[in-house]
């Protein structure tokens, strides 16, 4: 049998693009707060002034299956991030959000928590907060 007869098309394996949040050199230059498991940067596509991302240092896709140490430090990081944003931006409130999976809107499959400062008048009617991201199944009264 000749090599011509057994040639098959080469199928390239699907290569995922490098993870933005795992690019430690770029992330280090943007880091405003740093802990053992987490760091904080300002979002490059902010919803509001001061929109921050709290990012897990190890590559992990979502909030599920974190270690107890990571959970504990996340709570501390959220408090520190809030203090930082209060001092720098003086917001009137916050939304805290985590997108888990593409269907939920996650575009970077590396755990990150959105801490979004809110300001009086930034939306016409803030009642219901994150409940307003899509049409409700039942009325929120």
Secondary structure, DSSP 8 states (H G I E B T S, - for coil): --HHHH-------------GGG-HHHHHHH-SEE-SSEEEEE-TT-SSTT-EEEEESS--SSSTT--HHHHHHHHHHHHHHHHHHHHHH--SEEEEE---SGGGT--SSS-EEEEEEE-TTSSS--TTGGGGGS--SS---
